[in-house]
Amino acid sequence: MDKSLAAIRALKQVSDMHLVAFKPSPAMTRFVDDDRKRIILRAANRVGKTRHAAFKLAMEMVQRPGLR
């Protein structure tokens, strides 16, 4: 049980570093900073839509723990 708890803590530290190091691209800054509940995002292929949406979701989860 202690090993799994240590693994979870280590994973959290790594994920926190990725959140701190992430720099949104200039084109996606408005999307990342938008605080509306629903957002429609249209963009060309391979511009980082998934990566930026994942960052936005991860930040929401870190800032509001217990949110479903």
ABEGO torsion letter per residue (X at the ends): XAAAAAAAAAAAAAAAAAAAABBBBAAAAAAAABABABBBBBBBBGAGAAAAAAAAAAAAAAABBGBX
